[in-house]
């Protein structure tokens, strides 16, 4: 007897195999019992004939309830549709008989109910498919950076200060040392690491205390930050472009069946190739005005503005060189126009908007000190950050992406809360 997984049934055709998992659904015609079975790697059908089973095992099948855990045995064969594989069932063992009142039925449920039942809803095909795409995005990111010689650095979650002020941070008392904050980015710590390792990245949870209820925002989400020594603005964009192309290629390679469950139009993803569209902030503003936006020349792009732009193109857009007044203190100013910075936001097509933000960092000590003061930030808390410009400073750049925003785009889904196993929103902390 071979113990295996649904994903590997095709490699065992003609063999009697054992699978361990859950009863996803079932139906019976009296003498034939059709069991829809899932084990985390996929879903398959086991077809049982009453004549081939003992009375005890046939009765066990009749007692099954949705989401009971089971161990099944059977002979692997191609299914009747010729598109996959199934089992001619030879045995079943009930590991745990589920309660009768499984709360998620076939009827329509509202989003609040489904999120109350998130611990069970994760078992549904769509949620299963989304999380598998998420897993591929994570692995593609690690694989890309490893192949490019980056070192993974773990930045702290508890920090004494913020990258961009503390107005949107979760604050706490930290013993007798004053206030601490849940991190909104590992960027500043990665800038320290590049002076030791050259090219680095981190990947972990971050927190934003924005009181936002939009379909693009979570209060707890996962961010990847990357920093590169001896890298200018152009080099920064090149790495971002390569990374996104790698992610898209890996999702198309490994998750086509998941995208089919989600009814994702994969032709949209197949068009994601370099080079991406590029425009300056000023060019974006001019185009948005043509589209009816009231955005001003020194304004940041809003969600509606991003949507309008990304509906015009089939590839991601780099909007670069934003006004200094709307960007963070650490961004290097454009030497050709000090009123703008050497940064870029990457906007995903189809209306999905910003997925990456990055910039060349200010590498001069006196200039960075001046910027900290201009932003009314406490200089003493940034002394360690300023030290990086005193001892062997180099031109360097970096960027961060929001994992859930990329997953949302890959999957073609409306709300970002579907992209993380247990979403944390302004109005949700459970389960």
BAGUKOL-706785 format. One record per residue (C-alpha): x, z, y; residue number from 1. Coordinates in pm, whole numbers, plus 50000, padded with zeros to 5 digits. Layout:
BEGIN
[site [X; Z; Y]; NUM]
...
***
This chain:
BEGIN
[site [50000; 50000; 50000]; 1]
[site [50138; 49895; 50339]; 2]
[site [50054; 50120; 50635]; 3]
[site [50056; 49904; 50947]; 4]
[site [49880; 49823; 51275]; 5]
[site [49612; 49577; 51384]; 6]
[site [49867; 49373; 51577]; 7]
[site [50065; 49317; 51256]; 8]
[site [49782; 49222; 51018]; 9]
[site [49881; 48855; 51037]; 10]
[site [50221; 48937; 50887]; 11]
[site [50053; 49092; 50582]; 12]
[site [49796; 48829; 50480]; 13]
[site [49712; 48864; 50113]; 14]
[site [49837; 49224; 50100]; 15]
[site [49630; 49539; 50074]; 16]
[site [49702; 49740; 50387]; 17]
[site [49610; 50070; 50549]; 18]
[site [49510; 50113; 50913]; 19]
[site [49455; 50435; 51108]; 20]
[site [49230; 50441; 51412]; 21]
[site [48871; 50463; 51534]; 22]
[site [48529; 50315; 51461]; 23]
[site [48468; 50104; 51770]; 24]
[site [48133; 49963; 51652]; 25]
[site [47953; 49873; 51330]; 26]
[site [47646; 49713; 51176]; 27]
[site [47505; 49689; 50825]; 28]
[site [47289; 49432; 50646]; 29]
[site [47210; 49667; 50358]; 30]
[site [47470; 49549; 50112]; 31]
[site [47740; 49444; 50360]; 32]
[site [47892; 49675; 50623]; 33]
[site [48081; 49531; 50921]; 34]
[site [48315; 49780; 51089]; 35]
[site [48474; 49701; 51426]; 36]
[site [48797; 49897; 51419]; 37]
[site [49060; 49969; 51685]; 38]
[site [49393; 50146; 51663]; 39]
[site [49548; 50113; 52009]; 40]
[site [49728; 49788; 51930]; 41]
[site [49415; 49577; 51893]; 42]
[site [49067; 49541; 51745]; 43]
[site [48979; 49393; 51406]; 44]
[site [48686; 49374; 51166]; 45]
[site [48669; 49527; 50820]; 46]
[site [48401; 49378; 50595]; 47]
[site [48279; 49611; 50318]; 48]
[site [48066; 49510; 50020]; 49]
[site [47854; 49785; 49869]; 50]
[site [47928; 49648; 49521]; 51]
[site [48303; 49692; 49574]; 52]
[site [48290; 50058; 49687]; 53]
[site [48215; 50386; 49517]; 54]
[site [47886; 50548; 49610]; 55]
[site [48080; 50820; 49793]; 56]
[site [48265; 50569; 50011]; 57]
[site [47953; 50365; 50081]; 58]
[site [47774; 50682; 50190]; 59]
[site [48073; 50768; 50412]; 60]
[site [48030; 50434; 50589]; 61]
[site [47658; 50498; 50636]; 62]
[site [47738; 50831; 50800]; 63]
[site [47981; 50683; 51054]; 64]
[site [47925; 50733; 51426]; 65]
[site [48081; 50549; 51718]; 66]
[site [48436; 50674; 51792]; 67]
[site [48481; 50854; 51461]; 68]
[site [48847; 50853; 51358]; 69]
[site [48907; 50683; 51024]; 70]
[site [49168; 50556; 50782]; 71]
[site [49070; 50221; 50630]; 72]
[site [49216; 50006; 50355]; 73]
[site [49156; 49645; 50270]; 74]
[site [49305; 49307; 50193]; 75]
[site [49425; 49114; 50499]; 76]
[site [49298; 48760; 50550]; 77]
[site [49222; 48511; 50831]; 78]
[site [48885; 48579; 50993]; 79]
[site [48589; 48345; 50963]; 80]
[site [48636; 48204; 51313]; 81]
[site [48994; 48108; 51242]; 82]
[site [49116; 48283; 51556]; 83]
[site [49252; 48605; 51409]; 84]
[site [49255; 48828; 51104]; 85]
[site [49027; 49076; 50930]; 86]
[site [49014; 49288; 50615]; 87]
[site [48810; 49275; 50300]; 88]
[site [48750; 49649; 50288]; 89]
[site [48846; 49849; 49980]; 90]
[site [48825; 50204; 50110]; 91]
[site [48751; 50434; 50405]; 92]
[site [48834; 50796; 50485]; 93]
[site [48669; 50974; 50776]; 94]
[site [48929; 51187; 50954]; 95]
[site [48689; 51327; 51213]; 96]
[site [48319; 51246; 51241]; 97]
[site [48227; 51196; 51606]; 98]
[site [47933; 51374; 51765]; 99]
[site [47608; 51179; 51773]; 100]
[site [47571; 51157; 52149]; 101]
[site [47870; 50945; 52258]; 102]
[site [47803; 50942; 52634]; 103]
[site [47913; 50587; 52714]; 104]
[site [47659; 50345; 52574]; 105]
[site [47604; 49972; 52599]; 106]
[site [47379; 50010; 52902]; 107]
[site [47513; 49974; 53255]; 108]
[site [47675; 50287; 53399]; 109]
[site [47764; 50352; 53762]; 110]
[site [48128; 50397; 53869]; 111]
[site [48089; 50768; 53943]; 112]
[site [47957; 50838; 53593]; 113]
[site [48230; 50630; 53433]; 114]
[site [48499; 50812; 53629]; 115]
[site [48348; 51145; 53530]; 116]
[site [48392; 51016; 53174]; 117]
[site [48735; 50867; 53242]; 118]
[site [48886; 51054; 52947]; 119]
[site [48653; 50854; 52719]; 120]
[site [48619; 50539; 52930]; 121]
[site [48988; 50465; 52874]; 122]
[site [48882; 50356; 52523]; 123]
[site [48676; 50064; 52657]; 124]
[site [48818; 49711; 52619]; 125]
[site [48857; 49647; 52991]; 126]
[site [49033; 49975; 53064]; 127]
[site [49252; 49928; 52757]; 128]
[site [49350; 49580; 52877]; 129]
[site [49430; 49699; 53230]; 130]
[site [49661; 49973; 53108]; 131]
[site [49841; 49730; 52878]; 132]
[site [49906; 49501; 53176]; 133]
[site [50029; 49804; 53369]; 134]
[site [50272; 49882; 53087]; 135]
[site [50409; 49527; 53101]; 136]
[site [50459; 49545; 53479]; 137]
[site [50658; 49868; 53434]; 138]
[site [50874; 49726; 53155]; 139]
[site [50935; 49400; 53343]; 140]
[site [51056; 49600; 53642]; 141]
[site [51298; 49808; 53437]; 142]
[site [51421; 49501; 53249]; 143]
[site [51483; 49305; 53569]; 144]
[site [51683; 49580; 53735]; 145]
[site [51884; 49657; 53422]; 146]
[site [51976; 49290; 53387]; 147]
[site [52081; 49284; 53754]; 148]
[site [52306; 49589; 53715]; 149]
[site [52094; 49842; 53907]; 150]
[site [52118; 50213; 53824]; 151]
[site [51799; 50420; 53786]; 152]
[site [51809; 50724; 54017]; 153]
[site [51544; 50997; 54013]; 154]
[site [51451; 51102; 54364]; 155]
[site [51280; 51438; 54432]; 156]
[site [50905; 51481; 54456]; 157]
[site [50933; 51792; 54675]; 158]
[site [51095; 51713; 55008]; 159]
[site [51166; 51906; 55332]; 160]
[site [51071; 51611; 55553]; 161]
[site [50906; 51271; 55549]; 162]
[site [51026; 50913; 55574]; 163]
[site [50776; 50832; 55847]; 164]
[site [50644; 51161; 55985]; 165]
[site [50427; 51426; 55817]; 166]
[site [50077; 51332; 55933]; 167]
[site [49980; 51182; 55597]; 168]
[site [50162; 51419; 55362]; 169]
[site [50045; 51698; 55136]; 170]
[site [50200; 52015; 55275]; 171]
[site [50276; 52341; 55097]; 172]
[site [50456; 52670; 55151]; 173]
[site [50792; 52665; 54977]; 174]
[site [50881; 53028; 54896]; 175]
[site [51048; 53179; 55205]; 176]
[site [51202; 52850; 55320]; 177]
[site [50908; 52718; 55521]; 178]
[site [50711; 52402; 55457]; 179]
[site [50766; 52141; 55188]; 180]
[site [50588; 51813; 55127]; 181]
[site [50495; 51599; 54830]; 182]
[site [50704; 51284; 54857]; 183]
[site [50563; 50962; 54997]; 184]
[site [50875; 50765; 54901]; 185]
[site [51217; 50815; 54744]; 186]
[site [51377; 50572; 54986]; 187]
[site [51596; 50806; 55192]; 188]
[site [51747; 50960; 54880]; 189]
[site [51814; 50618; 54733]; 190]
[site [52004; 50527; 55049]; 191]
[site [52237; 50814; 54965]; 192]
[site [52271; 50686; 54609]; 193]
[site [52370; 50331; 54706]; 194]
[site [52688; 50468; 54862]; 195]
[site [52784; 50586; 54513]; 196]
[site [52627; 50330; 54278]; 197]
[site [52585; 50014; 54486]; 198]
[site [52239; 49900; 54371]; 199]
[site [51976; 50154; 54264]; 200]
[site [51605; 50200; 54206]; 201]
[site [51360; 50479; 54130]; 202]
[site [51013; 50481; 53979]; 203]
[site [50771; 50770; 54000]; 204]
[site [50459; 50926; 54149]; 205]
[site [50420; 50955; 54525]; 206]
[site [50146; 51105; 54738]; 207]
[site [49963; 51007; 55057]; 208]
[site [49713; 51236; 55226]; 209]
[site [49533; 50954; 55405]; 210]
[site [49160; 51017; 55427]; 211]
[site [49091; 50664; 55314]; 212]
[site [48814; 50540; 55087]; 213]
[site [48913; 50174; 55070]; 214]
[site [48952; 49980; 54746]; 215]
[site [49329; 49965; 54810]; 216]
[site [49413; 50334; 54842]; 217]
[site [49486; 50623; 54608]; 218]
[site [49612; 50969; 54701]; 219]
[site [49847; 50977; 54402]; 220]
[site [50008; 50655; 54285]; 221]
[site [50331; 50520; 54139]; 222]
[site [50595; 50353; 54351]; 223]
[site [50914; 50172; 54273]; 224]
[site [51182; 50186; 54543]; 225]
[site [51501; 49980; 54533]; 226]
[site [51806; 49997; 54762]; 227]
[site [52105; 49766; 54774]; 228]
[site [52447; 49815; 54937]; 229]
[site [52606; 49523; 55123]; 230]
[site [52267; 49352; 55132]; 231]
[site [52109; 49198; 55441]; 232]
[site [51751; 49100; 55516]; 233]
[site [51776; 48763; 55340]; 234]
[site [51929; 48915; 55027]; 235]
[site [51651; 49173; 55022]; 236]
[site [51380; 48906; 55020]; 237]
[site [51555; 48718; 54741]; 238]
[site [51550; 49021; 54509]; 239]
[site [51182; 49087; 54584]; 240]
[site [51093; 48726; 54510]; 241]
[site [51285; 48728; 54182]; 242]
[site [51127; 49057; 54073]; 243]
[site [50769; 48944; 54133]; 244]
[site [50831; 48614; 53953]; 245]
[site [50969; 48810; 53657]; 246]
[site [50669; 49043; 53649]; 247]
[site [50421; 48754; 53659]; 248]
[site [50609; 48566; 53387]; 249]
[site [50616; 48871; 53158]; 250]
[site [50245; 48942; 53208]; 251]
[site [50163; 48581; 53124]; 252]
[site [50389; 48601; 52820]; 253]
[site [50269; 48932; 52676]; 254]
[site [49915; 48989; 52807]; 255]
[site [49714; 48670; 52780]; 256]
[site [49465; 48831; 52541]; 257]
[site [49427; 49125; 52779]; 258]
[site [49374; 48891; 53074]; 259]
[site [49109; 48711; 52869]; 260]
[site [48923; 49041; 52818]; 261]
[site [48936; 49090; 53195]; 262]
[site [48820; 48730; 53251]; 263]
[site [49123; 48678; 53472]; 264]
[site [49184; 48320; 53587]; 265]
[site [49542; 48283; 53461]; 266]
[site [49585; 47950; 53640]; 267]
[site [49613; 48155; 53960]; 268]
[site [49906; 48350; 53816]; 269]
[site [50069; 48039; 53673]; 270]
[site [50109; 47910; 54029]; 271]
[site [50326; 48208; 54131]; 272]
[site [50668; 48051; 54164]; 273]
[site [50951; 48068; 54415]; 274]
[site [50989; 48001; 54697]; 275]
[site [50718; 48220; 54847]; 276]
[site [50553; 48144; 55181]; 277]
[site [50736; 48289; 55483]; 278]
[site [50618; 48350; 55837]; 279]
[site [50712; 48582; 56119]; 280]
[site [50474; 48844; 56247]; 281]
[site [50427; 48634; 56560]; 282]
[site [50337; 48329; 56350]; 283]
[site [50096; 48539; 56142]; 284]
[site [49927; 48669; 56459]; 285]
[site [49886; 48316; 56593]; 286]
[site [49735; 48197; 56264]; 287]
[site [49502; 48498; 56246]; 288]
[site [49377; 48432; 56599]; 289]
[site [49289; 48080; 56489]; 290]
[site [49089; 48242; 56208]; 291]
[site [48896; 48463; 56453]; 292]
[site [49096; 48788; 56438]; 293]
[site [49137; 48997; 56755]; 294]
[site [49486; 49113; 56650]; 295]
[site [49735; 49157; 56933]; 296]
[site [50103; 49052; 56943]; 297]
[site [50224; 49411; 56894]; 298]
[site [49965; 49519; 56636]; 299]
[site [50021; 49589; 56270]; 300]
[site [49824; 49374; 56026]; 301]
[site [49506; 49537; 55900]; 302]
[site [49353; 49493; 55556]; 303]
[site [49111; 49228; 55682]; 304]
[site [49397; 49038; 55843]; 305]
[site [49595; 49043; 55519]; 306]
[site [49292; 48920; 55328]; 307]
[site [49241; 48627; 55563]; 308]
[site [49606; 48521; 55538]; 309]
[site [49633; 48548; 55162]; 310]
[site [49322; 48342; 55104]; 311]
[site [49506; 48048; 55262]; 312]
[site [49790; 48029; 55009]; 313]
[site [49837; 48023; 54631]; 314]
[site [50171; 48205; 54645]; 315]
[site [50271; 48542; 54792]; 316]
[site [50351; 48554; 55163]; 317]
[site [50645; 48726; 55332]; 318]
[site [50538; 48836; 55681]; 319]
[site [50865; 48932; 55847]; 320]
[site [51002; 49074; 56171]; 321]
[site [50722; 49306; 56281]; 322]
[site [50717; 49472; 56625]; 323]
[site [50943; 49776; 56642]; 324]
[site [50659; 49995; 56774]; 325]
[site [50458; 49973; 56450]; 326]
[site [50744; 50028; 56205]; 327]
[site [50958; 50319; 56085]; 328]
[site [51264; 50462; 56260]; 329]
[site [51511; 50357; 55989]; 330]
[site [51447; 49981; 56015]; 331]
[site [51725; 49777; 56172]; 332]
[site [51627; 49584; 56481]; 333]
[site [51657; 49209; 56496]; 334]
[site [51982; 49134; 56683]; 335]
[site [51812; 48828; 56834]; 336]
[site [51507; 49025; 56951]; 337]
[site [51535; 49407; 56965]; 338]
[site [51157; 49438; 57009]; 339]
[site [51121; 49341; 56642]; 340]
[site [51276; 49470; 56320]; 341]
[site [51441; 49307; 56018]; 342]
[site [51162; 49383; 55778]; 343]
[site [50902; 49206; 55566]; 344]
[site [50577; 49287; 55392]; 345]
[site [50489; 49082; 55085]; 346]
[site [50121; 48993; 55062]; 347]
[site [49970; 48889; 54728]; 348]
[site [49739; 48585; 54726]; 349]
[site [49365; 48572; 54653]; 350]
[site [49298; 48837; 54916]; 351]
[site [49491; 49118; 54745]; 352]
[site [49715; 49188; 55044]; 353]
[site [50030; 49397; 55073]; 354]
[site [50214; 49484; 54753]; 355]
[site [50570; 49532; 54886]; 356]
[site [50720; 49667; 55205]; 357]
[site [51091; 49651; 55280]; 358]
[site [51357; 49617; 55544]; 359]
[site [51723; 49612; 55628]; 360]
[site [51816; 49970; 55717]; 361]
[site [51986; 50083; 56035]; 362]
[site [52347; 50148; 55935]; 363]
[site [52495; 50264; 56270]; 364]
[site [52515; 50640; 56328]; 365]
[site [52449; 50650; 56702]; 366]
[site [52167; 50399; 56683]; 367]
[site [51995; 50584; 56398]; 368]
[site [52029; 50915; 56582]; 369]
[site [51864; 50758; 56885]; 370]
[site [51579; 50623; 56670]; 371]
[site [51516; 50966; 56516]; 372]
[site [51491; 51118; 56863]; 373]
[site [51263; 50836; 56986]; 374]
[site [51025; 50912; 56698]; 375]
[site [51028; 51285; 56783]; 376]
[site [51159; 51376; 56439]; 377]
[site [51360; 51698; 56382]; 378]
[site [51725; 51587; 56397]; 379]
[site [51852; 51888; 56200]; 380]
[site [51640; 51792; 55897]; 381]
[site [51794; 51443; 55902]; 382]
[site [52156; 51548; 55936]; 383]
[site [52223; 51468; 55572]; 384]
[site [52071; 51123; 55623]; 385]
[site [52284; 51070; 55933]; 386]
[site [52593; 51168; 55731]; 387]
[site [52547; 50849; 55531]; 388]
[site [52628; 50658; 55852]; 389]
[site [52934; 50874; 55926]; 390]
[site [53115; 50838; 55595]; 391]
[site [53155; 50479; 55480]; 392]
[site [52835; 50323; 55609]; 393]
[site [52761; 49967; 55498]; 394]
[site [52488; 49713; 55567]; 395]
[site [52211; 49789; 55319]; 396]
[site [51849; 49699; 55254]; 397]
[site [51564; 49804; 55033]; 398]
[site [51197; 49782; 54950]; 399]
[site [50920; 49957; 54765]; 400]
[site [50624; 49830; 54569]; 401]
[site [50297; 49998; 54480]; 402]
[site [50250; 49969; 54103]; 403]
[site [49872; 49996; 54116]; 404]
[site [49847; 49723; 54380]; 405]
[site [50045; 49484; 54163]; 406]
[site [49838; 49572; 53855]; 407]
[site [49519; 49517; 54053]; 408]
[site [49640; 49170; 54149]; 409]
[site [49763; 49083; 53799]; 410]
[site [49429; 49186; 53647]; 411]
[site [49213; 49035; 53918]; 412]
[site [49006; 49351; 53962]; 413]
[site [48822; 49473; 54269]; 414]
[site [48910; 49841; 54304]; 415]
[site [49249; 50005; 54270]; 416]
[site [49102; 50311; 54098]; 417]
[site [49077; 50107; 53775]; 418]
[site [49454; 50051; 53761]; 419]
[site [49572; 50406; 53691]; 420]
[site [49469; 50615; 53389]; 421]
[site [49333; 50910; 53589]; 422]
[site [49276; 50815; 53955]; 423]
[site [49309; 51066; 54236]; 424]
[site [49100; 50979; 54539]; 425]
[site [48991; 51160; 54853]; 426]
[site [48672; 51259; 54668]; 427]
[site [48803; 51286; 54309]; 428]
[site [49039; 51531; 54138]; 429]
[site [48887; 51526; 53789]; 430]
[site [48912; 51481; 53499]; 431]
***
